[in-house]
Amino acid sequence: MDQPMFIALTNEQFQELVNNNNHQPNVQRAPPLHNLIRLPTFSGSSREDVETWI
């Protein structure tokens, strides 16, 4: 059963989940996306180097 499970929530249930999470100070927040994505910089790279990354 590797299918992802989807749970349908009403707007009220979703809002309640959000509110409950906001009251827990130790909830792990996801880091900002730009901290996770490290793109190579192409300063002074040849065109061939750039194309191997694409």
Secondary structure, 3 states (H helix, E strand, C coil): CCCCCCCCCCHHHHHHHHHHHHCCCCCCCCCCHHHHCCCCCCCCCCHHHHHHHC
